[in-house]
């Protein structure tokens, strides 16, 4: 069943209310509001930003979500500022996006360098003067590259919501949640699902410990939860993992290897565990629900949802109505090729009728002229029953150019690390070419994860 395309989020909520469908609510760590209440209230003091280009730069996700719902269909353009954005990039972003208003939950005086006349502080909900939605709003998301200024990627609501299907009339209302921030593509998808497909959304907080968030998911009875494989690996390492029992677990944003899929299946035996492919530029590509890593080769001939896939020189390319419309800013690169395909830069290899993700084109380690994808080595290491997560990197070497190194986080166990190290290296030698086997393997209690929920890989640019 296809869901009618919404003119804007408030119109979709109003239509659902008029049809008698129950509306859920938005729940943050310290705040909550019913979606129905947002139809007749304002967090902006009733300010009318119709036709404006608005930067949403809040600390709290809750404030950003409320402002988004209020501004969609009124503002000409909305630029979502993630919490980890380097403030030094703000003037360039504001200039290239034509920002003429800022919404913040902090000090309005903190934005003098932007040269914007209207800086509004969002606050508690108050009465709103009725303002009819006037136009389709352009949504601008920032990529999560780790070096240089992020790219600004423009979407229309119809593209952002193209993969969302309405819930069955007799289905219980889901309780959605995500480890992602809603100002990133993956998190925004969950917010849009809660608004358009029904249900409550439980928001995370960037300063909240994993154990605290998991406990809160249990208290809210979260049923549908998504995050990156790194998010889920950290959750599985927490004693609070037993605090909630979702029925729907999804991974995206990084390669979902078989080890993490199997671990989630064991931890949540009643859940549907799957992984989705999406990026800020290409949009939602496809979902894999058979419990296996990679995706069936038949997707190239019959990908679901009007999506078309190609593999060119090992790189996955996507064309679909969910793709972003353009990059924003003068001198920005072309988003798609002449045929409308986005080159994702994610490298895949065909094995036994199935394509497997092996890594990013820009993340290759060069060992004596031979290529090593770190993610391919990590997938082998992560199969060891004592390993929870690993990070493979290159270390400069004057002879070979680079050496493969691995840092491993172990689950508690009786076997001494030296014995586990020998077993991991033996598994690598059995499954990988000699130049891919780690020359150095060490252990750590934890691995750094970016604000976007991905393993921190110094110098690598990653999709959101």
C-alpha positions as CSV (number, residue, x, y, z in Angstrom):
1,X,0.0,0.0,0.0
2,X,1.4,3.3,-1.1
3,X,1.3,6.3,1.3
4,X,0.0,9.6,-0.1
5,X,2.8,12.1,-0.5
6,X,2.5,14.7,2.3
7,X,2.5,18.4,1.4
8,X,4.3,19.0,4.7
9,X,4.5,17.4,8.1
10,X,1.9,19.5,9.8
11,X,-0.5,18.8,7.0
12,X,0.1,15.1,7.3
13,X,-0.5,15.2,11.1
14,X,-3.7,17.2,10.6
15,X,-5.0,14.7,8.0
16,X,-4.3,11.8,10.3
17,X,-6.1,13.6,13.2
18,X,-9.1,14.4,10.9
19,X,-9.3,10.7,9.9
20,X,-9.4,9.7,13.5
21,X,-6.0,8.0,13.6
22,X,-4.3,8.3,17.0
23,X,-1.2,10.5,17.0
24,X,1.8,9.6,19.0
25,X,4.2,11.8,20.8
26,X,7.8,13.0,20.9
27,X,9.8,12.0,24.0
28,X,13.2,13.4,24.9
29,X,15.3,12.8,28.0
30,X,13.6,15.8,29.8
31,X,10.7,16.8,27.6
32,X,7.6,15.3,25.9
33,X,4.9,16.6,23.6
34,X,2.0,15.0,21.7
35,X,2.2,15.4,17.9
36,X,-1.4,16.7,18.0
37,X,-0.3,19.5,20.3
38,X,2.2,20.7,17.7
39,X,-0.6,21.5,15.3
40,X,-1.8,24.4,17.5
41,X,1.4,25.5,19.3
42,X,4.6,27.3,18.5
43,X,8.1,26.9,20.0
44,X,9.2,30.2,18.3
45,X,6.9,32.6,20.0
46,X,4.5,32.6,17.1
47,X,7.2,34.1,14.8
48,X,6.3,33.7,11.1
49,X,9.3,32.5,9.1
50,X,7.3,31.9,5.9
51,X,9.5,32.0,2.9
52,X,12.7,32.2,4.9
53,X,15.9,30.2,4.7
54,X,16.3,28.9,8.3
55,X,19.3,27.3,10.0
56,X,18.2,25.0,12.9
57,X,21.2,25.0,15.3
58,X,20.0,23.6,18.6
59,X,21.8,21.5,21.2
60,X,18.8,19.3,21.9
61,X,17.3,17.0,19.4
62,X,13.9,17.6,21.0
63,X,14.0,21.3,20.2
64,X,15.2,20.6,16.6
65,X,12.3,18.1,16.0
66,X,9.7,20.6,17.3
67,X,11.1,23.4,15.1
68,X,11.2,21.1,12.1
69,X,7.6,20.2,12.3
70,X,6.6,23.8,12.8
71,X,8.7,25.2,9.9
72,X,8.2,22.5,7.2
73,X,5.9,23.9,4.6
74,X,6.5,27.4,5.7
75,X,10.2,28.1,5.5
76,X,11.6,28.1,2.0
77,X,14.7,26.1,3.1
78,X,15.6,24.4,6.3
79,X,19.3,23.6,7.1
80,X,19.8,21.0,9.8
81,X,23.0,21.7,11.8
82,X,24.3,18.5,13.6
83,X,25.6,19.0,17.1
84,X,29.2,18.1,16.2
85,X,29.6,20.6,13.4
86,X,32.7,22.7,13.8
87,X,31.4,26.3,14.4
88,X,34.2,27.6,12.1
89,X,32.1,26.2,9.2
90,X,28.9,28.0,10.1
91,X,29.7,31.3,8.2
92,X,30.4,29.5,4.9
93,X,27.3,27.3,5.4
94,X,25.1,30.3,6.1
95,X,26.4,32.2,3.2
96,X,26.1,29.5,0.6
97,X,22.6,28.4,1.9
98,X,21.3,32.0,1.9
99,X,20.4,31.8,5.6
100,X,18.4,34.7,6.8
101,X,17.1,33.3,10.1
102,X,18.5,31.1,12.8
103,X,16.6,28.9,15.4
104,X,18.6,27.9,18.5
105,X,17.9,26.8,22.0
106,X,21.1,28.5,23.2
107,X,22.3,32.1,23.4
108,X,21.1,34.1,20.3
109,X,24.2,36.3,20.8
110,X,26.4,33.3,19.8
111,X,25.8,33.8,16.1
112,X,27.2,37.3,15.3
113,X,29.5,36.2,12.5
114,X,26.6,34.9,10.4
115,X,25.3,38.4,9.7
116,X,21.7,37.2,10.2
117,X,19.2,39.7,11.5
118,X,16.7,37.2,13.0
119,X,18.1,34.7,15.6
120,X,15.2,33.2,17.4
121,X,15.4,31.2,20.7
122,X,13.0,28.3,20.7
123,X,11.4,27.7,24.1
124,X,8.3,26.2,25.7
125,X,5.3,25.7,23.5
126,X,2.9,28.6,23.4
127,X,-0.1,29.5,21.3
128,X,0.4,30.0,17.6
129,X,-1.3,32.2,15.2
130,X,-2.7,30.1,12.3
131,X,-0.3,30.2,9.3
132,X,-1.3,28.2,6.3
133,X,1.6,26.2,4.8
134,X,2.7,28.0,1.7
135,X,5.2,26.0,-0.2
136,X,7.3,22.9,-0.4
137,X,10.3,23.3,1.9
138,X,13.8,22.3,0.8
139,X,15.5,20.3,3.4
140,X,19.3,20.5,3.6
141,X,21.4,18.0,5.4
142,X,25.1,18.0,6.0
143,X,27.4,15.1,5.2
144,X,29.5,13.6,8.0
145,X,32.9,13.8,6.4
146,X,35.7,14.0,9.0
147,X,38.0,16.4,7.1
148,X,37.2,19.8,5.7
149,X,33.8,21.5,5.4
150,X,30.8,19.2,5.1
151,X,28.8,19.2,1.9
152,X,25.2,20.5,2.0
153,X,22.8,18.0,0.4
154,X,19.3,19.2,-0.6
155,X,16.2,17.0,-0.4
156,X,12.5,17.4,-0.9
157,X,10.1,15.8,1.6
158,X,8.7,13.5,-1.1
159,X,12.2,12.0,-1.5
160,X,12.9,11.8,2.2
161,X,9.7,9.9,2.8
162,X,9.7,7.7,-0.3
163,X,10.5,4.6,1.6
164,X,7.9,5.1,4.3
165,X,4.8,2.9,4.1
166,X,1.6,3.4,6.2
167,X,1.1,1.0,9.0
168,X,-1.7,-1.6,8.8
169,X,-5.0,-0.2,10.3
170,X,-5.1,-2.9,13.0
171,X,-1.4,-2.8,13.8
172,X,-0.4,-1.6,17.3
173,X,1.2,1.8,17.4
174,X,5.0,1.4,17.3
175,X,7.4,3.1,19.7
176,X,10.3,4.2,17.5
177,X,13.8,5.1,18.6
178,X,17.2,5.4,17.2
179,X,20.8,5.9,18.3
180,X,21.2,8.3,15.5
181,X,20.7,12.1,15.8
182,X,17.7,13.2,13.9
183,X,19.8,15.9,12.2
184,X,21.6,13.1,10.3
185,X,19.9,11.3,7.5
186,X,19.5,8.0,9.4
187,X,17.9,9.7,12.4
188,X,15.7,11.9,10.3
189,X,14.2,8.9,8.6
190,X,13.0,7.6,12.0
191,X,11.5,11.0,12.9
192,X,9.6,11.0,9.6
193,X,8.3,7.5,10.2
194,X,7.0,8.4,13.6
195,X,5.2,11.4,12.2
196,X,3.8,9.8,9.0
197,X,3.4,6.1,9.8
198,X,2.3,6.7,13.4
199,X,3.7,6.0,16.8
200,X,5.9,7.6,19.5
201,X,9.5,8.6,19.0
202,X,12.0,8.3,21.9
203,X,14.9,10.6,21.2
204,X,18.5,10.0,22.4
205,X,20.9,12.6,23.8
206,X,24.5,13.0,22.7
207,X,25.7,13.2,26.3
208,X,23.6,10.3,27.6
209,X,25.5,7.1,28.5
210,X,24.5,4.0,26.5
211,X,23.3,2.3,29.6
212,X,21.0,5.2,30.4
213,X,19.5,5.4,26.9
214,X,18.9,1.6,26.9
215,X,17.2,1.8,30.3
216,X,15.0,4.6,29.0
217,X,14.1,2.6,25.9
218,X,12.9,-0.2,28.2
219,X,10.8,2.2,30.3
220,X,9.1,3.5,27.1
221,X,8.6,0.0,25.7
222,X,10.6,0.8,22.5
223,X,9.6,-1.6,19.7
224,X,11.4,-0.3,16.6
225,X,15.1,0.7,17.1
226,X,17.8,1.6,14.6
227,X,21.5,2.5,14.6
228,X,24.8,1.8,13.1
229,X,26.6,-1.5,13.7
230,X,28.9,0.4,16.0
231,X,25.9,1.7,18.0
232,X,24.6,-1.8,18.3
233,X,28.0,-3.3,19.3
234,X,28.3,-0.8,22.1
235,X,24.7,-1.6,23.2
236,X,25.5,-5.3,23.2
237,X,28.5,-4.6,25.5
238,X,26.3,-2.9,28.0
239,X,24.6,-4.7,30.9
240,X,21.5,-2.6,30.2
241,X,21.0,-4.4,26.9
242,X,18.6,-6.7,28.7
243,X,16.5,-3.7,29.7
244,X,14.5,-3.6,26.5
245,X,13.1,-6.1,24.1
246,X,12.4,-4.6,20.6
247,X,10.6,-6.4,17.9
248,X,12.3,-4.6,15.0
249,X,16.1,-4.0,14.9
250,X,17.7,-2.2,11.9
251,X,21.3,-1.4,11.1
252,X,22.6,1.1,8.6
253,X,25.4,3.6,8.0
254,X,28.3,1.1,8.2
255,X,28.9,-2.5,6.9
256,X,26.7,-4.9,8.8
257,X,28.8,-8.0,9.0
258,X,27.5,-11.5,9.9
259,X,28.9,-11.3,13.4
260,X,26.8,-8.4,14.5
261,X,23.7,-9.6,12.7
262,X,24.0,-13.0,14.5
263,X,24.7,-11.3,17.8
264,X,21.6,-9.2,17.6
265,X,19.5,-12.2,16.6
266,X,20.8,-14.0,19.7
267,X,20.2,-11.0,22.0
268,X,16.7,-10.3,20.6
269,X,15.2,-13.6,19.5
270,X,11.8,-12.2,18.8
271,X,13.0,-9.3,16.8
272,X,13.2,-8.9,13.0
273,X,16.8,-8.1,12.5
274,X,17.9,-6.5,9.2
275,X,20.1,-3.9,7.6
276,X,19.3,-1.0,5.2
277,X,21.5,0.8,2.7
278,X,21.1,4.5,2.7
279,X,23.3,7.6,2.3
280,X,22.7,11.3,2.6
281,X,23.1,11.7,-1.2
282,X,21.5,8.5,-2.5
283,X,18.7,8.3,0.0
284,X,17.2,5.0,1.2
285,X,18.4,2.4,-1.3
286,X,17.1,-1.0,-0.1
287,X,16.6,-3.1,3.0
288,X,17.8,-6.6,3.6
289,X,15.7,-8.8,5.9
290,X,17.0,-12.3,5.4
291,X,19.5,-12.1,8.2
292,X,22.5,-12.3,5.9
293,X,25.3,-9.8,5.3
294,X,25.4,-8.1,1.9
295,X,22.5,-8.1,-0.5
296,X,21.2,-10.6,-3.2
297,X,22.7,-10.0,-6.7
298,X,19.1,-10.1,-8.1
299,X,18.6,-6.6,-6.6
300,X,20.6,-5.3,-9.6
301,X,17.7,-6.5,-11.8
302,X,14.8,-6.0,-9.5
303,X,15.6,-3.7,-6.6
304,X,12.5,-2.9,-4.6
305,X,10.7,0.5,-4.4
306,X,11.6,1.9,-7.8
307,X,15.4,1.9,-7.0
308,X,17.9,1.0,-9.7
309,X,21.3,-0.3,-8.8
310,X,24.5,-0.6,-10.8
311,X,28.0,-1.8,-9.9
312,X,30.7,0.0,-11.9
313,X,34.3,-0.9,-11.3
314,X,33.3,-2.4,-8.0
315,X,31.5,0.7,-6.8
316,X,27.7,0.7,-6.0
317,X,25.7,3.3,-7.8
318,X,22.0,4.1,-7.1
319,X,19.3,5.9,-9.1
320,X,15.9,6.4,-7.4
321,X,13.2,9.0,-6.6
322,X,14.6,9.2,-3.1
323,X,17.9,10.6,-4.2
324,X,18.9,14.1,-3.1
325,X,18.2,16.9,-5.7
326,X,21.5,18.6,-5.6
327,X,24.5,19.9,-3.5
328,X,23.9,23.4,-2.3
329,X,26.5,26.1,-2.8
330,X,28.5,27.7,-5.6
331,X,31.2,25.4,-7.0
332,X,29.6,22.2,-5.5
333,X,30.3,19.0,-7.3
334,X,27.6,17.3,-9.5
335,X,25.6,14.9,-7.4
336,X,24.6,12.3,-10.0
337,X,26.1,11.2,-13.4
338,X,24.5,11.9,-16.8
339,X,22.1,8.9,-16.3
340,X,21.0,10.0,-12.8
341,X,23.0,7.5,-10.8
342,X,24.8,8.5,-7.6
343,X,28.3,7.0,-7.2
344,X,28.2,6.0,-3.5
345,X,31.9,5.2,-3.2
346,X,31.0,2.0,-1.4
347,X,32.8,-1.0,-2.8
348,X,31.2,-4.4,-3.3
349,X,32.3,-7.8,-4.4
350,X,30.2,-10.6,-5.8
351,X,30.5,-13.9,-4.0
352,X,28.1,-16.8,-4.6
353,X,25.1,-14.8,-5.9
354,X,25.4,-12.1,-3.3
355,X,27.1,-8.8,-3.2
356,X,29.2,-8.1,-0.1
357,X,30.3,-4.7,1.0
358,X,34.1,-4.6,1.4
359,X,34.8,-0.9,2.3
360,X,35.0,2.6,1.1
361,X,36.9,3.5,-2.1
362,X,38.7,6.3,-0.2
363,X,39.6,4.1,2.8
364,X,42.0,1.6,1.2
365,X,45.3,0.7,2.9
366,X,48.1,0.3,0.4
367,X,50.5,-2.5,1.4
368,X,53.4,-2.7,-1.1
369,X,51.0,-1.8,-3.9
370,X,48.3,-4.2,-2.8
371,X,44.9,-3.0,-1.6
372,X,43.4,-3.7,1.7
373,X,39.9,-2.7,2.8
374,X,39.9,-2.3,6.6
375,X,36.3,-3.4,6.8
376,X,37.0,-6.7,5.1
377,X,39.7,-7.5,7.8
378,X,37.4,-6.3,10.6
379,X,34.6,-8.7,9.4
380,X,37.0,-11.7,9.8
381,X,38.2,-10.5,13.3
382,X,34.6,-9.9,14.5
383,X,33.7,-13.5,13.8
384,X,35.7,-14.6,16.8
385,X,33.3,-15.3,19.7
386,X,35.3,-13.2,22.2
387,X,35.5,-10.2,19.9
388,X,32.8,-7.4,20.3
389,X,34.3,-4.9,17.8
390,X,37.5,-4.1,16.0
391,X,39.2,-1.3,14.1
392,X,41.7,-1.9,11.3
393,X,44.0,0.9,10.2
394,X,47.2,1.5,8.2
395,X,50.5,2.4,9.8
396,X,53.2,4.0,7.7
397,X,56.1,1.8,6.9
398,X,59.2,2.8,4.9
399,X,59.4,-0.6,3.1
400,X,55.8,-1.5,2.2
401,X,54.3,2.0,2.5
402,X,51.9,0.8,5.2
403,X,51.3,-2.0,7.6
404,X,47.9,-3.4,8.6
405,X,47.2,-2.9,12.3
406,X,44.1,-4.0,14.3
407,X,42.7,-2.8,17.7
408,X,40.3,-5.2,19.2
409,X,37.7,-4.9,22.0
410,X,37.0,-8.3,23.7
411,X,34.0,-9.5,25.7
412,X,34.9,-10.7,29.2
413,X,36.0,-14.3,29.2
414,X,38.4,-16.7,30.8
415,X,40.8,-17.2,27.9
416,X,43.9,-15.0,28.2
417,X,44.3,-12.3,25.6
418,X,47.5,-13.9,24.2
419,X,45.5,-17.0,23.3
420,X,42.7,-15.0,21.8
421,X,45.3,-13.0,19.8
422,X,46.8,-16.2,18.4
423,X,43.3,-17.5,17.4
424,X,42.4,-14.2,15.7
425,X,45.6,-14.1,13.7
426,X,45.1,-17.8,12.7
427,X,41.6,-17.0,11.5
428,X,42.9,-14.0,9.5
429,X,45.6,-16.2,7.8
430,X,43.0,-18.8,6.9
431,X,40.5,-16.3,5.4
432,X,42.6,-13.5,4.0
433,X,45.5,-13.0,1.6
434,X,48.9,-12.6,3.4
435,X,49.1,-8.8,2.9
436,X,45.7,-8.3,4.6
437,X,46.7,-10.1,7.8
438,X,47.3,-7.6,10.6
439,X,51.1,-7.1,11.3
440,X,50.2,-5.6,14.7
441,X,47.2,-6.6,16.8
442,X,46.5,-5.0,20.2
443,X,43.6,-4.8,22.6
444,X,41.6,-1.9,24.0
445,X,38.7,-1.5,26.4
446,X,36.8,0.7,23.9
447,X,37.0,2.2,20.5
448,X,36.1,5.8,19.5
449,X,32.8,6.3,17.7
450,X,31.9,9.6,15.9
451,X,28.8,11.6,16.6
452,X,27.3,10.0,13.5
453,X,27.7,6.6,15.2
454,X,30.5,5.2,13.1
455,X,33.9,4.0,14.0
456,X,36.3,6.9,14.0
457,X,38.6,6.4,11.1
458,X,41.2,9.2,11.0
459,X,41.4,10.9,7.6
460,X,38.4,9.0,6.1
461,X,35.3,10.6,4.7
462,X,32.2,8.6,5.4
463,X,28.6,8.7,4.3
464,X,26.0,9.8,6.8
